[in-house]
Amino acid sequence: MGNAWAAYTDPEGTPHPLKGPSFDPMYGFPNGRKERVMVATLEEMESGKLPLEDRDFCAHILLKYRACRVDNAPWLWRCEHEKHEYLQCEYEDYILRMKEFERERRLLQRKKRIEARAQLSETLTA
């Protein structure tokens, strides 16, 4: 509920959840960032019949987990390692998305403060 309230009360300072980032992804990283790449190809995801909501950066681990479940059909406890690996990947992806959202929010707040400061100094000098 916090993001919905923030978007309602401060729409200029809160990033829209369905839009991409509005700032340069390398802004604030002097040594650069490691780019995220998809390991699973589109053909692999289509042949594995992954639904659209599961086609994320953890899709290759989910495909491995599903293959393990098919191979060890009655004894699914043998796939606990693959399940843990997939859930850990999903958790790390969630944390990264939350950090990106917070970074975008803070940069929007900063931009808003800078514009307000510039407008104030402009009115004082005029």
MOZI-V506564 format. One record per pair of residues at least 12 apart in sequence whose ideal C-beta (glycine too) atoms are under 10 Angstrom apart, sorted by the first residue. I is the first residue (numbers start at 1). J is the second residue. If there is no record, write none. Layout:
I/J
I/J
This chain:
2/14
3/15
3/17
3/101
3/105
4/17
6/105
10/105
10/108
10/109
10/112
11/108
12/108
12/109
12/111
12/112
12/115
13/105
13/106
13/107
13/108
13/109
13/110
13/111
13/112
13/113
14/101
14/104
14/105
14/108
14/109
15/100
15/101
15/102
15/103
15/104
15/105
15/106
15/107
15/108
16/104
17/101
19/104
20/104
21/100
21/101
21/103
21/104
21/107
22/104
22/107
22/108
22/111
23/103
23/104
23/107
23/108
23/110
23/111
24/107
25/100
25/103
27/103
27/107
28/103
28/106
28/107
36/57
36/93
36/96
37/57
38/55
38/56
38/57
38/58
38/59
38/60
39/57
39/58
39/59
39/60
39/61
39/63
40/55
40/56
40/57
40/58
40/59
40/60
40/61
40/62
40/63
40/64
41/59
41/60
42/55
42/59
44/59
44/60
44/63
45/59
45/60
45/62
45/63
47/63
48/60
48/62
48/63
48/64
48/66
48/67
49/66
50/62
50/63
50/66
54/66
54/86
54/90
56/89
56/90
56/93
56/97
57/89
57/90
57/92
57/93
57/96
57/97
58/85
58/86
58/87
58/88
58/89
58/90
58/91
58/92
58/93
59/86
59/89
60/86
60/89
61/82
61/83
61/85
61/86
61/87
61/88
61/89
61/90
62/82
62/83
62/85
62/86
62/89
62/90
63/82
63/86
64/79
64/82
64/85
64/86
65/79
65/81
65/82
65/83
65/84
65/85
65/86
65/87
65/89
66/79
66/82
66/86
67/79
67/82
68/80
68/81
68/82
68/83
69/82
69/83
